[in-house]
């Protein structure tokens, strides 16, 4: 997947971030720890993995060749010196925090030399879900980094991270790509047709990873439609009906993703209510008619309150609040 005339070919967009990393490699000034920040499916893990390839490419260049044994193993998450560590899942399937035990085990392993690579690279994904104990334990490693080790943390946002963690990393904040760039990538590299590429670019809000997931998995696109149908349905229900929906959502491991989807729908309503009959920035372009109807019904201030209520619920869920209770409160706060 070419990225202009550069050879960090797995990364689409985020040229400024690639230039910073490539310059650090060329001048031997790569930081010992990076924090990649941005919304889900924006390309944080892809950039981290490509940096691991560049650091350990057998050509010795600052540009990963994507053909040597090291690059190929890293691309498949099978290199013995490149580790991707993610929060564990509970028995119910919902994501838990990254626990202190995993960080302590990691620190023991990092005290050893790499098996075969120049650098051992550890990607700590979704570090905003790390427990307080895990975050504090990692501080020691960040303050006294082992030789031949590079740490890459990813997080949706810096809020909730220890300031001392953030200050000890070089922070790269990734932002959504222009919609036309996402559309072009889908057409060129993932075999989408023009209508599909246009629709998915808008739905993704510039997050190429999300657009690709939806394009590769029609069932995910169908689930998205069902979750938006659920939102539109609950707005017509009384309290009892809404609580039934809260019960259903409380056991859904993707509840946060569903709420993020609802958040996008209400943002579209807010845009449409702000005297924009069909604003170009609408994310849910396939729901334009329903959004215009909702905008005329709820108006701007109501849409803002709905957005705030969903954001508050997401904040509570991120901090392990009682899921059912948080959702029931949300159901009461959403407009009728």
C-alpha positions as semicolon CSV with decimal commas, in nm:
position;residue;x (nm);y (nm);z (nm)
1;X;0,000;0,000;0,000
2;X;0,210;0,291;-0,120
3;X;0,212;0,607;0,088
4;X;0,313;0,875;-0,160
5;X;0,676;0,821;-0,258
6;X;0,772;0,688;0,083
7;X;0,831;0,321;0,167
8;X;0,658;0,296;0,503
9;X;0,409;0,126;0,280
10;X;0,174;-0,013;0,545
11;X;0,095;0,335;0,677
12;X;-0,164;0,537;0,487
13;X;-0,154;0,905;0,578
14;X;0,000;1,046;0,898
15;X;0,293;1,163;0,687
16;X;0,415;1,409;0,951
17;X;0,441;1,131;1,212
18;X;0,629;0,904;0,973
19;X;0,870;1,186;0,890
20;X;0,944;1,241;1,260
21;X;1,012;0,871;1,318
22;X;1,214;0,829;1,001
23;X;1,427;1,132;1,085
24;X;1,489;0,993;1,434
25;X;1,608;0,666;1,281
26;X;1,832;0,833;1,025
27;X;2,003;1,052;1,285
28;X;2,008;0,790;1,562
29;X;1,785;1,007;1,779
30;X;1,489;0,777;1,821
31;X;1,320;0,820;2,157
32;X;1,318;0,526;2,397
33;X;0,938;0,554;2,436
34;X;0,654;0,683;2,220
35;X;0,289;0,745;2,301
36;X;0,061;0,725;1,997
37;X;-0,271;0,894;2,070
38;X;-0,588;0,896;1,862
39;X;-0,937;0,748;1,830
40;X;-0,985;0,373;1,773
41;X;-0,904;0,231;1,427
42;X;-0,705;0,536;1,320
43;X;-0,380;0,345;1,259
44;X;-0,191;0,360;1,589
45;X;-0,102;-0,010;1,600
46;X;-0,016;-0,014;1,229
47;X;0,224;0,277;1,281
48;X;0,375;0,108;1,587
49;X;0,425;-0,217;1,401
50;X;0,586;-0,038;1,106
51;X;0,821;0,147;1,341
52;X;0,923;-0,190;1,487
53;X;0,998;-0,307;1,132
54;X;1,203;0,004;1,056
55;X;1,404;-0,036;1,376
56;X;1,485;-0,400;1,305
57;X;1,486;-0,421;0,924
58;X;1,780;-0,634;0,807
59;X;1,871;-0,375;0,543
60;X;1,982;-0,141;0,821
61;X;1,791;0,143;0,657
62;X;1,547;0,384;0,821
63;X;1,286;0,250;0,581
64;X;1,145;-0,102;0,633
65;X;1,191;-0,318;0,324
66;X;0,881;-0,532;0,398
67;X;1,063;-0,830;0,246
68;X;1,333;-0,946;0,489
69;X;1,269;-1,214;0,750
70;X;1,244;-0,958;1,031
71;X;0,991;-0,737;0,850
72;X;0,776;-1,034;0,750
73;X;0,772;-1,184;1,102
74;X;0,678;-0,848;1,254
75;X;0,398;-0,798;1,001
76;X;0,252;-1,132;1,119
77;X;0,306;-1,056;1,491
78;X;0,542;-1,355;1,512
79;X;0,880;-1,193;1,579
80;X;1,032;-1,315;1,910
81;X;1,158;-0,965;1,996
82;X;0,848;-0,763;1,905
83;X;0,555;-0,797;2,144
84;X;0,203;-0,662;2,123
85;X;0,048;-0,652;2,471
86;X;-0,324;-0,576;2,499
87;X;-0,568;-0,559;2,791
88;X;-0,703;-0,899;2,880
89;X;-1,064;-1,003;2,838
90;X;-1,286;-1,105;3,125
91;X;-1,492;-1,422;3,117
92;X;-1,787;-1,217;2,992
93;X;-1,580;-1,098;2,698
94;X;-1,557;-0,734;2,808
95;X;-1,215;-0,571;2,806
96;X;-1,046;-0,541;3,143
97;X;-0,754;-0,330;3,250
98;X;-0,394;-0,410;3,177
99;X;-0,284;-0,556;3,509
100;X;0,026;-0,495;3,715
101;X;0,134;-0,860;3,694
102;X;0,180;-0,832;3,317
103;X;0,398;-0,523;3,355
104;X;0,612;-0,691;3,621
105;X;0,658;-0,999;3,400
106;X;0,743;-0,768;3,110
107;X;1,010;-0,592;3,315
108;X;1,177;-0,924;3,392
109;X;1,182;-1,015;3,022
110;X;1,318;-0,675;2,919
111;X;1,621;-0,723;3,141
112;X;1,736;-0,990;2,891
113;X;1,903;-0,915;2,560
114;X;1,698;-0,951;2,240
115;X;1,703;-1,297;2,082
116;X;1,795;-1,187;1,731
117;X;1,685;-0,828;1,664
118;X;1,877;-0,508;1,719
119;X;1,602;-0,381;1,949
120;X;1,328;-0,543;2,147
121;X;1,009;-0,347;2,072
122;X;0,706;-0,363;2,302
123;X;0,372;-0,221;2,194
124;X;0,141;-0,163;2,490
125;X;-0,195;-0,117;2,320
126;X;-0,486;0,079;2,467
127;X;-0,278;0,184;2,765
128;X;-0,560;0,409;2,885
129;X;-0,710;0,082;3,012
130;X;-0,408;0,006;3,231
131;X;-0,467;-0,021;3,604
132;X;-0,312;0,239;3,831
133;X;-0,072;-0,026;3,958
134;X;0,035;-0,122;3,606
135;X;0,090;0,243;3,509
136;X;0,299;0,310;3,820
137;X;0,501;-0,006;3,762
138;X;0,580;0,100;3,405
139;X;0,715;0,433;3,529
140;X;1,034;0,267;3,653
141;X;1,101;0,124;3,308
142;X;1,034;0,461;3,146
143;X;1,265;0,639;3,393
144;X;1,545;0,384;3,355
145;X;1,493;0,232;3,010
146;X;1,685;-0,087;2,938
147;X;1,935;-0,071;2,653
148;X;1,817;-0,205;2,317
149;X;1,449;-0,165;2,413
150;X;1,187;0,061;2,254
151;X;0,845;0,106;2,415
152;X;0,540;0,219;2,218
153;X;0,220;0,297;2,406
154;X;-0,110;0,358;2,232
155;X;-0,412;0,530;2,383
156;X;-0,740;0,680;2,265
157;X;-0,661;0,997;2,461
158;X;-0,418;1,124;2,724
159;X;-0,697;1,199;2,974
160;X;-0,675;0,939;3,246
161;X;-0,306;0,864;3,185
162;X;-0,058;0,956;3,455
163;X;0,108;1,287;3,364
164;X;0,441;1,128;3,451
165;X;0,376;0,856;3,190
166;X;0,295;1,115;2,923
167;X;0,596;1,332;3,009
168;X;0,839;1,041;2,967
169;X;0,719;0,956;2,616
170;X;0,739;1,140;2,289
171;X;0,372;1,199;2,210
172;X;0,240;1,170;1,853
173;X;-0,127;1,257;1,823
174;X;-0,285;1,099;1,515
175;X;-0,594;1,257;1,366
176;X;-0,853;1,129;1,119
177;X;-0,750;1,136;0,755
178;X;-0,923;1,353;0,494
179;X;-1,225;1,161;0,365
180;X;-1,097;1,172;0,009
181;X;-0,775;0,999;0,117
182;X;-0,970;0,720;0,286
183;X;-1,192;0,689;-0,019
184;X;-0,892;0,670;-0,253
185;X;-0,721;0,406;-0,036
186;X;-1,033;0,189;-0,034
187;X;-1,059;0,211;-0,413
188;X;-0,691;0,147;-0,477
189;X;-0,594;-0,112;-0,217
190;X;-0,907;-0,284;-0,088
191;X;-1,117;-0,331;-0,400
192;X;-1,414;-0,118;-0,295
193;X;-1,642;0,026;-0,562
194;X;-1,701;0,401;-0,580
195;X;-2,034;0,403;-0,393
196;X;-1,900;0,179;-0,117
197;X;-1,576;0,375;-0,083
198;X;-1,765;0,706;-0,059
199;X;-2,007;0,571;0,201
200;X;-1,744;0,398;0,416
201;X;-1,511;0,699;0,409
202;X;-1,789;0,908;0,560
203;X;-1,903;0,641;0,806
204;X;-1,546;0,595;0,930
205;X;-1,505;0,966;0,992
206;X;-1,157;0,947;0,840
207;X;-1,051;0,637;1,035
208;X;-0,914;0,411;0,765
209;X;-0,893;0,109;0,995
210;X;-1,265;0,127;1,064
211;X;-1,347;0,171;0,696
212;X;-1,140;-0,137;0,608
213;X;-1,304;-0,343;0,884
214;X;-1,650;-0,256;0,755
215;X;-1,548;-0,324;0,395
216;X;-1,398;-0,664;0,478
217;X;-1,677;-0,771;0,712
218;X;-2,029;-0,705;0,580
219;X;-2,167;-0,845;0,906
220;X;-2,007;-0,554;1,096
221;X;-2,173;-0,310;0,859
222;X;-2,503;-0,487;0,923
223;X;-2,448;-0,470;1,299
224;X;-2,385;-0,097;1,268
225;X;-2,721;-0,056;1,094
226;X;-2,893;-0,261;1,365
227;X;-2,740;-0,051;1,643
228;X;-2,854;0,271;1,477
229;X;-3,199;0,119;1,435
230;X;-3,193;0,047;1,810
231;X;-3,117;0,411;1,886
232;X;-3,395;0,537;1,664
233;X;-3,633;0,281;1,817
234;X;-3,558;0,368;2,180
235;X;-3,631;0,735;2,119
236;X;-3,995;0,631;2,065
237;X;-4,016;0,405;2,373
238;X;-4,135;0,471;2,727
239;X;-3,914;0,413;3,032
240;X;-3,994;0,041;3,053
241;X;-3,902;-0,016;2,690
242;X;-3,582;0,180;2,727
243;X;-3,479;-0,022;3,033
244;X;-3,526;-0,342;2,830
245;X;-3,276;-0,204;2,580
246;X;-3,041;-0,113;2,868
247;X;-3,059;-0,474;2,986
248;X;-2,966;-0,599;2,639
249;X;-2,675;-0,359;2,608
250;X;-2,539;-0,431;2,958
251;X;-2,426;-0,780;2,851
252;X;-2,289;-0,670;2,513
253;X;-1,909;-0,669;2,508
254;X;-1,918;-0,395;2,241
255;X;-2,132;-0,155;2,445
256;X;-1,871;0,124;2,431
257;X;-1,845;0,093;2,052
258;X;-2,225;0,108;2,026
259;X;-2,233;0,425;2,237
260;X;-1,959;0,578;2,022
261;X;-2,177;0,504;1,719
262;X;-2,474;0,672;1,887
263;X;-2,251;0,967;1,972
264;X;-2,169;1,009;1,603
265;X;-2,539;0,998;1,513
266;X;-2,620;1,275;1,762
267;X;-2,329;1,484;1,636
268;X;-2,477;1,455;1,287
269;X;-2,813;1,566;1,426
270;X;-2,644;1,864;1,593
271;X;-2,479;1,964;1,264
272;X;-2,806;1,935;1,077
273;X;-2,988;2,133;1,347
274;X;-2,736;2,416;1,319
275;X;-2,906;2,543;1,003
276;X;-2,731;2,292;0,778
277;X;-2,987;2,099;0,576
278;X;-2,734;1,841;0,458
279;X;-2,393;1,925;0,607
280;X;-2,095;1,772;0,424
281;X;-1,936;1,663;0,754
282;X;-2,219;1,421;0,835
283;X;-2,070;1,085;0,930
284;X;-2,374;0,862;0,886
285;X;-2,430;0,963;0,527
286;X;-2,663;0,669;0,467
287;X;-2,896;0,806;0,739
288;X;-2,921;1,160;0,604
289;X;-3,300;1,159;0,587
290;X;-3,345;1,027;0,944
291;X;-3,089;1,279;1,069
292;X;-3,271;1,572;0,907
293;X;-3,600;1,455;1,059
294;X;-3,437;1,422;1,403
295;X;-3,278;1,766;1,368
296;X;-3,616;1,928;1,306
297;X;-3,763;1,739;1,602
298;X;-3,495;1,786;1,869
299;X;-3,317;2,108;1,780
300;X;-2,963;2,209;1,866
301;X;-2,966;2,227;2,247
302;X;-3,137;1,889;2,282
303;X;-2,878;1,727;2,056
304;X;-2,600;1,883;2,266
305;X;-2,751;1,743;2,585
306;X;-2,778;1,396;2,429
307;X;-2,413;1,413;2,327
308;X;-2,310;1,514;2,678
309;X;-2,514;1,230;2,831
310;X;-2,349;0,968;2,608
311;X;-2,003;1,113;2,675
312;X;-2,068;1,096;3,049
313;X;-2,176;0,733;3,018
314;X;-1,864;0,641;2,821
315;X;-1,650;0,815;3,086
316;X;-1,818;0,610;3,360
317;X;-1,777;0,282;3,170
318;X;-1,408;0,354;3,115
319;X;-1,379;0,376;3,493
320;X;-1,556;0,045;3,557
321;X;-1,889;0,188;3,670
322;X;-2,185;-0,048;3,700
323;X;-2,276;-0,099;3,335
324;X;-2,648;-0,159;3,376
325;X;-2,691;0,136;3,611
326;X;-2,495;0,371;3,383
327;X;-2,705;0,266;3,084
328;X;-3,033;0,308;3,273
329;X;-2,935;0,662;3,366
330;X;-2,850;0,726;3,000
331;X;-3,191;0,597;2,892
332;X;-3,357;0,845;3,126
333;X;-3,144;1,132;2,999
334;X;-3,192;1,076;2,625
335;X;-3,473;1,288;2,481
336;X;-3,817;1,151;2,410
